[in-house]
Amino acid sequence: MKKVIFTLICAAIFSTTAFAQNGLNDNADNIIGEYLTNRGGSKSKVRITKAEDGTYTAQVFWVEKPLDSKGNKRKDKKNPNKSLRNVDIDKVVLVTGLKYDKEDKEWNDAEIYDPSKGFRVDVECEFVSATKLKLFGNIWGIGTTIYWEKIK
């Protein structure tokens, strides 16, 4: 019985990996769409679009809590680029220049911006299911993984 359960678990893991690598990750434009994110209990929606140069851009278009404690629209106050600190939190650009790597079947060669901390890290993206995009961000070899849920 233990062997049967182990075999079923292994089959599920390998089929999920094969689906992610041979399905949604085969077409560069599959990343285009709208995603729900939940980072530290803060929900937002992000739209990924294709730029004229063939790269992809991710921009926030909705946040669950757009207002600060005084009722004012929250801004991107921690942005290291001072000219962007007045951008509304629901208009922040998180990624620009994301490229599709046909060989690795992932999107990479870009940085993702974390407005809660005010810094950018290298990012790699790949689908792990039909609606779940895995984003792995790292700096100096130290990284973290987050997931965005595709909603449209």
N, CA, C and O atoms as a GROMACS GRO file, in nm:
protein
  608
    1MET      N    1   0.083  -0.119   0.000
    1MET     CA    2   0.000   0.000   0.000
    1MET      C    3   0.088   0.126   0.000
    1MET      O    4   0.058   0.223  -0.069
    2LYS      N    5   0.196   0.123   0.079
    2LYS     CA    6   0.286   0.238   0.085
    2LYS      C    7   0.347   0.265  -0.052
    2LYS      O    8   0.365   0.380  -0.092
    3LYS      N    9   0.380   0.158  -0.125
    3LYS     CA   10   0.440   0.173  -0.257
    3LYS      C   11   0.340   0.236  -0.355
    3LYS      O   12   0.378   0.318  -0.439
    4VAL      N   13   0.214   0.199  -0.343
    4VAL     CA   14   0.111   0.254  -0.430
    4VAL      C   15   0.095   0.403  -0.404
    4VAL      O   16   0.088   0.483  -0.498
    5ILE      N   17   0.088   0.441  -0.278
    5ILE     CA   18   0.072   0.582  -0.242
    5ILE      C   19   0.194   0.661  -0.290
    5ILE      O   20   0.179   0.769  -0.348
    6PHE      N   21   0.313   0.608  -0.265
    6PHE     CA   22   0.435   0.675  -0.309
    6PHE      C   23   0.435   0.693  -0.461
    6PHE      O   24   0.472   0.800  -0.510
    7THR      N   25   0.395   0.590  -0.534
    7THR     CA   26   0.390   0.596  -0.680
    7THR      C   27   0.291   0.702  -0.726
    7THR      O   28   0.321   0.778  -0.819
    8LEU      N   29   0.175   0.709  -0.663
    8LEU     CA   30   0.074   0.809  -0.700
    8LEU      C   31   0.124   0.950  -0.674
    8LEU      O   32   0.102   1.040  -0.755
    9ILE      N   33   0.191   0.970  -0.561
    9ILE     CA   34   0.246   1.101  -0.528
    9ILE      C   35   0.351   1.142  -0.631
    9ILE      O   36   0.350   1.254  -0.680
   10CYS      N   37   0.441   1.051  -0.662
   10CYS     CA   38   0.545   1.080  -0.762
   10CYS      C   39   0.483   1.111  -0.898
   10CYS      O   40   0.526   1.205  -0.966
   11ALA      N   41   0.383   1.034  -0.937
   11ALA     CA   42   0.317   1.058  -1.066
   11ALA      C   43   0.253   1.196  -1.070
   11ALA      O   44   0.261   1.266  -1.170
   12ALA      N   45   0.190   1.235  -0.960
   12ALA     CA   46   0.127   1.367  -0.953
   12ALA      C   47   0.230   1.478  -0.964
   12ALA      O   48   0.209   1.576  -1.036
   13ILE      N   49   0.340   1.462  -0.895
   13ILE     CA   50   0.447   1.564  -0.899
   13ILE      C   51   0.505   1.575  -1.039
   13ILE      O   52   0.519   1.686  -1.091
   14PHE      N   53   0.538   1.463  -1.100
   14PHE     CA   54   0.599   1.467  -1.232
   14PHE      C   55   0.502   1.515  -1.339
   14PHE      O   56   0.543   1.584  -1.432
   15SER      N   57   0.375   1.480  -1.328
   15SER     CA   58   0.279   1.526  -1.428
   15SER      C   59   0.256   1.675  -1.415
   15SER      O   60   0.237   1.744  -1.516
   16THR      N   61   0.256   1.728  -1.292
   16THR     CA   62   0.241   1.872  -1.272
   16THR      C   63   0.360   1.945  -1.332
   16THR      O   64   0.343   2.046  -1.400
   17THR      N   65   0.480   1.894  -1.308
   17THR     CA   66   0.600   1.956  -1.364
   17THR      C   67   0.598   1.950  -1.516
   17THR      O   68   0.631   2.048  -1.582
   18ALA      N   69   0.561   1.837  -1.570
   18ALA     CA   70   0.556   1.823  -1.716
   18ALA      C   71   0.453   1.918  -1.775
   18ALA      O   72   0.478   1.978  -1.879
   19PHE      N   73   0.337   1.932  -1.709
   19PHE     CA   74   0.233   2.024  -1.757
   19PHE      C   75   0.287   2.166  -1.759
   19PHE      O   76   0.269   2.240  -1.856
   20ALA      N   77   0.353   2.204  -1.651
   20ALA     CA   78   0.404   2.341  -1.641
   20ALA      C   79   0.510   2.366  -1.747
   20ALA      O   80   0.514   2.474  -1.806
   21GLN      N   81   0.596   2.268  -1.772
   21GLN     CA   82   0.704   2.290  -1.866
   21GLN      C   83   0.661   2.272  -2.011
   21GLN      O   84   0.713   2.339  -2.099
   22ASN      N   85   0.566   2.183  -2.037
   22ASN     CA   86   0.528   2.154  -2.175
   22ASN      C   87   0.398   2.220  -2.217
   22ASN      O   88   0.358   2.207  -2.333
   23GLY      N   89   0.331   2.287  -2.128
   23GLY     CA   90   0.204   2.348  -2.162
   23GLY      C   91   0.213   2.498  -2.165
   23GLY      O   92   0.250   2.558  -2.267
   24LEU      N   93   0.180   2.559  -2.056
   24LEU     CA   94   0.170   2.704  -2.050
   24LEU      C   95   0.303   2.775  -2.068
   24LEU      O   96   0.305   2.892  -2.108
   25ASN      N   97   0.412   2.710  -2.039
   25ASN     CA   98   0.542   2.776  -2.051
   25ASN      C   99   0.600   2.769  -2.192
   25ASN      O  100   0.710   2.819  -2.216
   26ASP      N  101   0.527   2.706  -2.287
   26ASP     CA  102   0.576   2.694  -2.424
   26ASP      C  103   0.551   2.817  -2.509
   26ASP      O  104   0.619   2.838  -2.609
   27ASN      N  105   0.454   2.899  -2.472
   27ASN     CA  106   0.416   3.016  -2.551
   27ASN      C  107   0.447   3.142  -2.471
   27ASN      O  108   0.393   3.161  -2.362
   28ALA      N  109   0.532   3.226  -2.524
   28ALA     CA  110   0.575   3.347  -2.452
   28ALA      C  111   0.457   3.434  -2.411
   28ALA      O  112   0.459   3.490  -2.302
   29ASP      N  113   0.356   3.447  -2.495
   29ASP     CA  114   0.244   3.536  -2.466
   29ASP      C  115   0.146   3.481  -2.363
   29ASP      O  116   0.054   3.552  -2.323
   30ASN      N  117   0.163   3.358  -2.319
   30ASN     CA  118   0.074   3.303  -2.215
   30ASN      C  119   0.083   3.382  -2.085
   30ASN      O  120  -0.008   3.374  -2.002
   31ILE      N  121   0.188   3.456  -2.066
   31ILE     CA  122   0.204   3.533  -1.943
   31ILE      C  123   0.115   3.657  -1.942
   31ILE      O  124   0.088   3.713  -1.836
   32ILE      N  125   0.068   3.700  -2.058
   32ILE     CA  126  -0.017   3.818  -2.067
   32ILE      C  127  -0.149   3.792  -1.994
   32ILE      O  128  -0.211   3.687  -2.013
   33GLY      N  129  -0.191   3.888  -1.911
   33GLY     CA  130  -0.318   3.874  -1.842
   33GLY      C  131  -0.321   3.952  -1.712
   33GLY      O  132  -0.234   4.036  -1.686
   34GLU      N  133  -0.423   3.923  -1.632
   34GLU     CA  134  -0.441   3.989  -1.504
   34GLU      C  135  -0.424   3.887  -1.392
   34GLU      O  136  -0.468   3.772  -1.404
   35TYR      N  137  -0.361   3.930  -1.283
   35TYR     CA  138  -0.325   3.842  -1.173
   35TYR      C  139  -0.366   3.903  -1.040
   35TYR      O  140  -0.361   4.024  -1.021
   36LEU      N  141  -0.405   3.816  -0.949
   36LEU     CA  142  -0.432   3.857  -0.812
   36LEU      C  143  -0.310   3.821  -0.730
   36LEU      O  144  -0.260   3.708  -0.737
   37THR      N  145  -0.261   3.916  -0.652
   37THR     CA  146  -0.145   3.892  -0.567
   37THR      C  147  -0.184   3.913  -0.421
   37THR      O  148  -0.276   3.988  -0.390
   38ASN      N  149  -0.114   3.846  -0.335
   38ASN     CA  150  -0.137   3.863  -0.191
   38ASN      C  151  -0.001   3.858  -0.123
   38ASN      O  152   0.050   3.750  -0.092
   39ARG      N  153   0.056   3.972  -0.100
   39ARG     CA  154   0.190   3.981  -0.042
   39ARG      C  155   0.178   4.034   0.100
   39ARG      O  156   0.149   4.151   0.121
   40GLY      N  157   0.199   3.948   0.197
   40GLY     CA  158   0.194   3.989   0.337
   40GLY      C  159   0.055   4.036   0.380
   40GLY      O  160   0.043   4.125   0.463
   41GLY      N  161  -0.049   3.975   0.322
   41GLY     CA  162  -0.185   4.013   0.357
   41GLY      C  163  -0.237   4.134   0.281
   41GLY      O  164  -0.350   4.176   0.303
   42SER      N  165  -0.157   4.188   0.193
   42SER     CA  166  -0.197   4.304   0.113
   42SER      C  167  -0.230   4.256  -0.029
   42SER      O  168  -0.142   4.216  -0.104
   43LYS      N  169  -0.358   4.261  -0.063
   43LYS     CA  170  -0.401   4.212  -0.194
   43LYS      C  171  -0.394   4.324  -0.298
   43LYS      O  172  -0.422   4.440  -0.270
   44SER      N  173  -0.355   4.285  -0.418
   44SER     CA  174  -0.354   4.376  -0.531
   44SER      C  175  -0.374   4.297  -0.659
   44SER      O  176  -0.366   4.174  -0.660
   45LYS      N  177  -0.400   4.369  -0.767
   45LYS     CA  178  -0.414   4.308  -0.899
   45LYS      C  179  -0.310   4.370  -0.990
   45LYS      O  180  -0.286   4.491  -0.989
   46VAL      N  181  -0.249   4.283  -1.071
   46VAL     CA  182  -0.141   4.322  -1.160
   46VAL      C  183  -0.178   4.282  -1.302
   46VAL      O  184  -0.233   4.174  -1.325
   47ARG      N  185  -0.147   4.369  -1.397
   47ARG     CA  186  -0.171   4.339  -1.538
   47ARG      C  187  -0.036   4.326  -1.607
   47ARG      O  188   0.050   4.414  -1.599
   48ILE      N  189  -0.018   4.212  -1.677
   48ILE     CA  190   0.103   4.192  -1.757
   48ILE      C  191   0.067   4.214  -1.903
   48ILE      O  192  -0.027   4.153  -1.955
   49THR      N  193   0.142   4.302  -1.968
   49THR     CA  194   0.120   4.335  -2.109
   49THR      C  195   0.249   4.316  -2.187
   49THR      O  196   0.358   4.306  -2.130
   50LYS      N  197   0.235   4.312  -2.318
   50LYS     CA  198   0.352   4.300  -2.405
   50LYS      C  199   0.386   4.437  -2.460
   50LYS      O  200   0.301   4.507  -2.513
   51ALA      N  201   0.512   4.473  -2.447
   51ALA     CA  202   0.561   4.602  -2.499
   51ALA      C  203   0.594   4.589  -2.647
   51ALA      O  204   0.603   4.479  -2.701
   52GLU      N  205   0.612   4.702  -2.713
   52GLU     CA  206   0.644   4.703  -2.856
   52GLU      C  207   0.773   4.630  -2.889
   52GLU      O  208   0.788   4.576  -2.999
   53ASP      N  209   0.866   4.627  -2.794
   53ASP     CA  210   0.995   4.560  -2.819
   53ASP      C  211   0.989   4.410  -2.793
   53ASP      O  212   1.091   4.342  -2.802
   54GLY      N  213   0.870   4.356  -2.761
   54GLY     CA  214   0.853   4.212  -2.740
   54GLY      C  215   0.875   4.168  -2.596
   54GLY      O  216   0.857   4.050  -2.566
   55THR      N  217   0.912   4.260  -2.507
   55THR     CA  218   0.928   4.225  -2.366
   55THR      C  219   0.794   4.245  -2.295
   55THR      O  220   0.698   4.293  -2.355
   56TYR      N  221   0.790   4.209  -2.168
   56TYR     CA  222   0.665   4.215  -2.092
   56TYR      C  223   0.680   4.310  -1.973
   56TYR      O  224   0.787   4.322  -1.913
   57THR      N  225   0.570   4.376  -1.940
   57THR     CA  226   0.563   4.473  -1.832
   57THR      C  227   0.452   4.432  -1.736
   57THR      O  228   0.344   4.392  -1.780
   58ALA      N  229   0.478   4.443  -1.607
   58ALA     CA  230   0.376   4.415  -1.506
   58ALA      C  231   0.350   4.542  -1.427
   58ALA      O  232   0.442   4.604  -1.373
   59GLN      N  233   0.222   4.582  -1.421
   59GLN     CA  234   0.185   4.705  -1.352
   59GLN      C  235   0.062   4.680  -1.265
   59GLN      O  236  -0.033   4.615  -1.307
   60VAL      N  237   0.066   4.733  -1.144
   60VAL     CA  238  -0.048   4.726  -1.053
   60VAL      C  239  -0.161   4.811  -1.112
   60VAL      O  240  -0.136   4.920  -1.163
   61PHE      N  241  -0.285   4.760  -1.104
   61PHE     CA  242  -0.399   4.842  -1.147
   61PHE      C  243  -0.509   4.847  -1.041
   61PHE      O  244  -0.609   4.916  -1.060
   62TRP      N  245  -0.492   4.775  -0.931
   62TRP     CA  246  -0.590   4.778  -0.821
   62TRP      C  247  -0.521   4.732  -0.693
   62TRP      O  248  -0.441   4.638  -0.696
   63VAL      N  249  -0.550   4.798  -0.583
   63VAL     CA  250  -0.504   4.753  -0.451
   63VAL      C  251  -0.624   4.752  -0.356
   63VAL      O  252  -0.715   4.834  -0.366
   64GLU      N  253  -0.622   4.657  -0.266
   64GLU     CA  254  -0.734   4.641  -0.173
   64GLU      C  255  -0.749   4.763  -0.082
   64GLU      O  256  -0.861   4.805  -0.053
   65LYS      N  257  -0.637   4.819  -0.038
   65LYS     CA  258  -0.640   4.934   0.053
   65LYS      C  259  -0.562   5.050  -0.010
   65LYS      O  260  -0.444   5.070   0.019
   66PRO      N  261  -0.630   5.128  -0.096
   66PRO     CA  262  -0.558   5.235  -0.166
   66PRO      C  263  -0.537   5.361  -0.083
   66PRO      O  264  -0.461   5.449  -0.122
   67LEU      N  265  -0.605   5.370   0.031
   67LEU     CA  266  -0.596   5.493   0.110
   67LEU      C  267  -0.512   5.474   0.236
   67LEU      O  268  -0.511   5.365   0.295
   68ASP      N  269  -0.442   5.580   0.276
   68ASP     CA  270  -0.365   5.574   0.401
   68ASP      C  271  -0.458   5.604   0.519
   68ASP      O  272  -0.578   5.620   0.501
   69SER      N  273  -0.403   5.612   0.638
   69SER     CA  274  -0.483   5.632   0.760
   69SER      C  275  -0.553   5.768   0.763
   69SER      O  276  -0.649   5.787   0.838
   70LYS      N  277  -0.507   5.862   0.680
   70LYS     CA  278  -0.568   5.995   0.675
   70LYS      C  279  -0.671   6.006   0.562
   70LYS      O  280  -0.730   6.112   0.542
   71GLY      N  281  -0.691   5.897   0.490
   71GLY     CA  282  -0.788   5.898   0.380
   71GLY      C  283  -0.731   5.946   0.248
   71GLY      O  284  -0.806   5.967   0.153
   72ASN      N  285  -0.601   5.964   0.241
   72ASN     CA  286  -0.536   6.007   0.117
   72ASN      C  287  -0.491   5.885   0.036
   72ASN      O  288  -0.462   5.779   0.092
   73LYS      N  289  -0.484   5.902  -0.094
   73LYS     CA  290  -0.437   5.796  -0.181
   73LYS      C  291  -0.292   5.763  -0.145
   73LYS      O  292  -0.208   5.853  -0.139
   74ARG      N  293  -0.262   5.634  -0.121
   74ARG     CA  294  -0.126   5.592  -0.088
   74ARG      C  295  -0.035   5.611  -0.209
   74ARG      O  296  -0.077   5.594  -0.323
   75LYS      N  297   0.089   5.647  -0.181
   75LYS     CA  298   0.190   5.671  -0.285
   75LYS      C  299   0.305   5.572  -0.269
   75LYS      O  300   0.317   5.504  -0.166
   76ASP      N  301   0.387   5.564  -0.371
   76ASP     CA  302   0.504   5.476  -0.372
   76ASP      C  303   0.620   5.545  -0.302
   76ASP      O  304   0.722   5.576  -0.365
   77LYS      N  305   0.606   5.570  -0.173
   77LYS     CA  306   0.699   5.652  -0.095
   77LYS      C  307   0.839   5.595  -0.082
   77LYS      O  308   0.935   5.670  -0.063
   78LYS      N  309   0.855   5.463  -0.092
   78LYS     CA  310   0.986   5.401  -0.071
   78LYS      C  311   1.066   5.383  -0.199
   78LYS      O  312   1.175   5.326  -0.196
   79ASN      N  313   1.013   5.431  -0.312
   79ASN     CA  314   1.082   5.412  -0.438
   79ASN      C  315   1.218   5.482  -0.434
   79ASN      O  316   1.226   5.600  -0.400
   80PRO      N  317   1.326   5.410  -0.468
   80PRO     CA  318   1.458   5.472  -0.468
   80PRO      C  319   1.471   5.584  -0.572
   80PRO      O  320   1.556   5.672  -0.559
   81ASN      N  321   1.387   5.580  -0.675
   81ASN     CA  322   1.384   5.687  -0.774
   81ASN      C  323   1.288   5.794  -0.722
   81ASN      O  324   1.166   5.777  -0.724
   82LYS      N  325   1.344   5.904  -0.675
   82LYS     CA  326   1.264   6.009  -0.611
   82LYS      C  327   1.153   6.063  -0.701
   82LYS      O  328   1.049   6.107  -0.652
   83SER      N  329   1.174   6.061  -0.831
   83SER     CA  330   1.071   6.113  -0.923
   83SER      C  331   0.948   6.022  -0.929
   83SER      O  332   0.844   6.064  -0.981
   84LEU      N  333   0.958   5.900  -0.878
   84LEU     CA  334   0.845   5.806  -0.879
   84LEU      C  335   0.774   5.795  -0.744
   84LEU      O  336   0.679   5.718  -0.731
   85ARG      N  337   0.818   5.867  -0.645
   85ARG     CA  338   0.760   5.856  -0.512
   85ARG      C  339   0.620   5.915  -0.501
   85ARG      O  340   0.551   5.895  -0.401
   86ASN      N  341   0.577   5.986  -0.602
   86ASN     CA  342   0.444   6.045  -0.600
   86ASN      C  343   0.343   5.964  -0.683
   86ASN      O  344   0.228   6.005  -0.698
   87VAL      N  345   0.386   5.850  -0.735
   87VAL     CA  346   0.298   5.763  -0.813
   87VAL      C  347   0.198   5.695  -0.719
   87VAL      O  348   0.237   5.644  -0.613
   88ASP      N  349   0.069   5.694  -0.758
   88ASP     CA  350  -0.032   5.625  -0.677
   88ASP      C  351   0.005   5.477  -0.667
   88ASP      O  352   0.055   5.418  -0.762
   89ILE      N  353  -0.021   5.420  -0.552
   89ILE     CA  354   0.016   5.280  -0.525
   89ILE      C  355  -0.055   5.183  -0.620
   89ILE      O  356  -0.006   5.072  -0.643
   90ASP      N  357  -0.168   5.224  -0.674
   90ASP     CA  358  -0.240   5.136  -0.768
   90ASP      C  359  -0.200   5.160  -0.914
   90ASP      O  360  -0.272   5.121  -1.006
   91LYS      N  361  -0.086   5.225  -0.934
   91LYS     CA  362  -0.033   5.247  -1.069
   91LYS      C  363   0.116   5.215  -1.078
   91LYS      O  364   0.181   5.248  -1.177
   92VAL      N  365   0.170   5.151  -0.977
   92VAL     CA  366   0.313   5.121  -0.972
   92VAL      C  367   0.350   5.015  -1.076
   92VAL      O  368   0.283   4.913  -1.088
   93VAL      N  369   0.457   5.040  -1.148
   93VAL     CA  370   0.512   4.943  -1.243
   93VAL      C  371   0.607   4.853  -1.164
   93VAL      O  372   0.703   4.900  -1.104
   94LEU      N  373   0.579   4.723  -1.166
   94LEU     CA  374   0.660   4.627  -1.090
   94LEU      C  375   0.773   4.566  -1.171
   94LEU      O  376   0.881   4.541  -1.118
   95VAL      N  377   0.748   4.542  -1.300
   95VAL     CA  378   0.848   4.478  -1.386
   95VAL      C  379   0.846   4.544  -1.523
   95VAL      O  380   0.738   4.571  -1.577
   96THR      N  381   0.963   4.568  -1.579
   96THR     CA  382   0.975   4.609  -1.720
   96THR      C  383   1.085   4.527  -1.783
   96THR      O  384   1.179   4.483  -1.716
   97GLY      N  385   1.074   4.505  -1.914
   97GLY     CA  386   1.180   4.436  -1.987
   97GLY      C  387   1.187   4.286  -1.964
   97GLY      O  388   1.290   4.226  -1.993
   98LEU      N  389   1.081   4.225  -1.914
   98LEU     CA  390   1.081   4.080  -1.890
   98LEU      C  391   1.084   4.009  -2.025
   98LEU      O  392   1.004   4.038  -2.114
   99LYS      N  393   1.177   3.915  -2.041
   99LYS     CA  394   1.196   3.845  -2.168
   99LYS      C  395   1.165   3.697  -2.153
   99LYS      O  396   1.183   3.638  -2.046
  100TYR      N  397   1.117   3.639  -2.262
  100TYR     CA  398   1.090   3.495  -2.265
  100TYR      C  399   1.214   3.422  -2.311
  100TYR      O  400   1.274   3.457  -2.413
  101ASP      N  401   1.253   3.320  -2.237
  101ASP     CA  402   1.368   3.236  -2.270
  101ASP      C  403   1.314   3.103  -2.323
  101ASP      O  404   1.267   3.020  -2.246
  102LYS      N  405   1.322   3.083  -2.456
  102LYS     CA  406   1.267   2.962  -2.519
  102LYS      C  407   1.333   2.835  -2.466
  102LYS      O  408   1.266   2.734  -2.444
  103GLU      N  409   1.462   2.841  -2.446
  103GLU     CA  410   1.536   2.722  -2.402
  103GLU      C  411   1.494   2.678  -2.262
  103GLU      O  412   1.469   2.560  -2.239
  104ASP      N  413   1.485   2.773  -2.168
  104ASP     CA  414   1.448   2.740  -2.030
  104ASP      C  415   1.296   2.742  -2.009
  104ASP      O  416   1.248   2.700  -1.904
  105LYS      N  417   1.222   2.790  -2.108
  105LYS     CA  418   1.076   2.799  -2.100
  105LYS      C  419   1.031   2.876  -1.977
  105LYS      O  420   0.946   2.831  -1.900
  106GLU      N  421   1.093   2.994  -1.960
  106GLU     CA  422   1.057   3.082  -1.850
  106GLU      C  423   1.079   3.226  -1.894
  106GLU      O  424   1.141   3.252  -1.997
  107TRP      N  425   1.028   3.318  -1.816
  107TRP     CA  426   1.044   3.459  -1.841
  107TRP      C  427   1.147   3.512  -1.741
  107TRP      O  428   1.136   3.484  -1.621
  108ASN      N  429   1.246   3.586  -1.789
  108ASN     CA  430   1.352   3.633  -1.699
  108ASN      C  431   1.421   3.756  -1.758
  108ASN      O  432   1.364   3.827  -1.840
  109ASP      N  433   1.542   3.778  -1.714
  109ASP     CA  434   1.626   3.888  -1.761
  109ASP      C  435   1.566   4.024  -1.727
  109ASP      O  436   1.578   4.120  -1.804
  110ALA      N  437   1.502   4.031  -1.610
  110ALA     CA  438   1.443   4.157  -1.564
  110ALA      C  439   1.450   4.162  -1.412
  110ALA      O  440   1.492   4.067  -1.347
  111GLU      N  441   1.408   4.274  -1.358
  111GLU     CA  442   1.400   4.289  -1.213
  111GLU      C  443   1.256   4.317  -1.175
  111GLU      O  444   1.180   4.377  -1.251
  112ILE      N  445   1.219   4.273  -1.055
  112ILE     CA  446   1.087   4.302  -1.001
  112ILE      C  447   1.105   4.402  -0.887
  112ILE      O  448   1.197   4.390  -0.806
  113TYR      N  449   1.015   4.498  -0.882
  113TYR     CA  450   1.020   4.602  -0.780
  113TYR      C  451   0.924   4.566  -0.667
  113TYR      O  452   0.810   4.528  -0.692
  114ASP      N  453   0.971   4.578  -0.544
  114ASP     CA  454   0.888   4.554  -0.426
  114ASP      C  455   0.858   4.688  -0.361
  114ASP      O  456   0.944   4.742  -0.291
  115PRO      N  457   0.738   4.744  -0.382
  115PRO     CA  458   0.708   4.876  -0.326
  115PRO      C  459   0.699   4.878  -0.174
  115PRO      O  460   0.711   4.984  -0.114
  116SER      N  461   0.678   4.762  -0.111
  116SER     CA  462   0.671   4.760   0.036
  116SER      C  463   0.810   4.778   0.099
  116SER      O  464   0.821   4.822   0.213
  117LYS      N  465   0.915   4.744   0.022
  117LYS     CA  466   1.051   4.758   0.073
  117LYS      C  467   1.133   4.861  -0.003
  117LYS      O  468   1.234   4.910   0.047
  118GLY      N  469   1.089   4.893  -0.125
  118GLY     CA  470   1.158   4.995  -0.203
  118GLY      C  471   1.283   4.947  -0.273
  118GLY      O  472   1.375   5.026  -0.294
  119PHE      N  473   1.290   4.819  -0.310
  119PHE     CA  474   1.407   4.775  -0.385
  119PHE      C  475   1.369   4.678  -0.496
  119PHE      O  476   1.258   4.625  -0.501
  120ARG      N  477   1.464   4.658  -0.587
  120ARG     CA  478   1.447   4.570  -0.703
  120ARG      C  479   1.538   4.448  -0.689
  120ARG      O  480   1.649   4.457  -0.637
  121VAL      N  481   1.486   4.334  -0.737
  121VAL     CA  482   1.565   4.211  -0.739
  121VAL      C  483   1.544   4.142  -0.873
  121VAL      O  484   1.443   4.163  -0.940
  122ASP      N  485   1.640   4.059  -0.913
  122ASP     CA  486   1.626   3.979  -1.034
  122ASP      C  487   1.504   3.889  -1.020
  122ASP      O  488   1.473   3.844  -0.910
  123VAL      N  489   1.435   3.862  -1.131
  123VAL     CA  490   1.316   3.779  -1.125
  123VAL      C  491   1.312   3.679  -1.240
  123VAL      O  492   1.353   3.709  -1.352
  124GLU      N  493   1.263   3.560  -1.209
  124GLU     CA  494   1.235   3.455  -1.307
  124GLU      C  495   1.091   3.412  -1.285
  124GLU      O  496   1.047   3.400  -1.171
  125CYS      N  497   1.017   3.388  -1.394
  125CYS     CA  498   0.876   3.351  -1.383
  125CYS      C  499   0.848   3.225  -1.464
  125CYS      O  500   0.906   3.203  -1.571
  126GLU      N  501   0.758   3.142  -1.412
  126GLU     CA  502   0.710   3.026  -1.486
  126GLU      C  503   0.577   2.982  -1.428
  126GLU      O  504   0.550   2.999  -1.309
  127PHE      N  505   0.493   2.924  -1.513
  127PHE     CA  506   0.366   2.871  -1.466
  127PHE      C  507   0.388   2.736  -1.400
  127PHE      O  508   0.462   2.652  -1.451
  128VAL      N  509   0.323   2.716  -1.286
  128VAL     CA  510   0.327   2.586  -1.219
  128VAL      C  511   0.191   2.517  -1.229
  128VAL      O  512   0.179   2.400  -1.195
  129SER      N  513   0.090   2.589  -1.275
  129SER     CA  514  -0.041   2.532  -1.307
  129SER      C  515  -0.106   2.627  -1.408
  129SER      O  516  -0.046   2.727  -1.447
  130ALA      N  517  -0.226   2.595  -1.449
  130ALA     CA  518  -0.294   2.676  -1.550
  130ALA      C  519  -0.318   2.819  -1.504
  130ALA      O  520  -0.326   2.910  -1.586
  131THR      N  521  -0.328   2.840  -1.372
  131THR     CA  522  -0.358   2.974  -1.322
  131THR      C  523  -0.256   3.027  -1.221
  131THR      O  524  -0.276   3.136  -1.166
  132LYS      N  525  -0.151   2.955  -1.195
  132LYS     CA  526  -0.056   2.998  -1.093
  132LYS      C  527   0.081   3.028  -1.155
  132LYS      O  528   0.147   2.939  -1.210
  133LEU      N  529   0.121   3.155  -1.146
  133LEU     CA  530   0.251   3.199  -1.195
  133LEU      C  531   0.346   3.209  -1.077
  133LEU      O  532   0.321   3.280  -0.980
  134LYS      N  533   0.455   3.138  -1.088
  134LYS     CA  534   0.559   3.139  -0.983
  134LYS      C  535   0.662   3.245  -1.021
  134LYS      O  536   0.715   3.246  -1.132
  135LEU      N  537   0.691   3.334  -0.926
  135LEU     CA  538   0.792   3.437  -0.945
  135LEU      C  539   0.901   3.414  -0.841
  135LEU      O  540   0.875   3.413  -0.720
  136PHE      N  541   1.022   3.396  -0.888
  136PHE     CA  542   1.135   3.377  -0.798
  136PHE      C  543   1.224   3.500  -0.808
  136PHE      O  544   1.284   3.525  -0.913
  137GLY      N  545   1.232   3.574  -0.700
  137GLY     CA  546   1.315   3.693  -0.696
  137GLY      C  547   1.438   3.667  -0.612
  137GLY      O  548   1.429   3.606  -0.505
  138ASN      N  549   1.554   3.715  -0.660
  138ASN     CA  550   1.676   3.695  -0.580
  138ASN      C  551   1.773   3.808  -0.601
  138ASN      O  552   1.777   3.874  -0.704
  139ILE      N  553   1.852   3.827  -0.497
  139ILE     CA  554   1.959   3.926  -0.500
  139ILE      C  555   2.079   3.863  -0.428
  139ILE      O  556   2.066   3.816  -0.315
  140TRP      N  557   2.192   3.865  -0.494
  140TRP     CA  558   2.315   3.805  -0.439
  140TRP      C  559   2.294   3.660  -0.395
  140TRP      O  560   2.350   3.616  -0.295
  141GLY      N  561   2.214   3.586  -0.471
  141GLY     CA  562   2.192   3.445  -0.442
  141GLY      C  563   2.089   3.416  -0.334
  141GLY      O  564   2.057   3.300  -0.309
  142ILE      N  565   2.037   3.519  -0.270
  142ILE     CA  566   1.934   3.500  -0.167
  142ILE      C  567   1.800   3.534  -0.232
  142ILE      O  568   1.784   3.641  -0.290
  143GLY      N  569   1.705   3.441  -0.221
  143GLY     CA  570   1.581   3.465  -0.292
  143GLY      C  571   1.457   3.422  -0.218
  143GLY      O  572   1.462   3.359  -0.112
  144THR      N  573   1.346   3.458  -0.278
  144THR     CA  574   1.216   3.419  -0.226
  144THR      C  575   1.123   3.393  -0.344
  144THR      O  576   1.141   3.448  -0.453
  145THR      N  577   1.024   3.310  -0.321
  145THR     CA  578   0.927   3.275  -0.423
  145THR      C  579   0.790   3.329  -0.382
  145THR      O  580   0.748   3.314  -0.267
  146ILE      N  581   0.722   3.391  -0.478
  146ILE     CA  582   0.584   3.432  -0.457
  146ILE      C  583   0.503   3.377  -0.573
  146ILE      O  584   0.557   3.339  -0.677
  147TYR      N  585   0.371   3.373  -0.554
  147TYR     CA  586   0.283   3.322  -0.658
  147TYR      C  587   0.176   3.426  -0.688
  147TYR      O  588   0.120   3.489  -0.598
  148TRP      N  589   0.147   3.442  -0.817
  148TRP     CA  590   0.038   3.527  -0.862
  148TRP      C  591  -0.066   3.436  -0.923
  148TRP      O  592  -0.032   3.345  -0.998
  149GLU      N  593  -0.192   3.460  -0.893
  149GLU     CA  594  -0.303   3.381  -0.944
  149GLU      C  595  -0.363   3.451  -1.066
  149GLU      O  596  -0.411   3.564  -1.056
  150LYS      N  597  -0.360   3.384  -1.182
  150LYS     CA  598  -0.413   3.444  -1.304
  150LYS      C  599  -0.565   3.445  -1.297
  150LYS      O  600  -0.628   3.341  -1.276
  151ILE      N  601  -0.624   3.563  -1.314
  151ILE     CA  602  -0.769   3.576  -1.305
  151ILE      C  603  -0.834   3.613  -1.438
  151ILE      O  604  -0.956   3.606  -1.451
  152LYS      N  605  -0.754   3.650  -1.535
  152LYS     CA  606  -0.808   3.689  -1.667
  152LYS      C  607  -0.703   3.677  -1.774
  152LYS      O  608  -0.730   3.705  -1.890
   0.00000   0.00000   0.00000
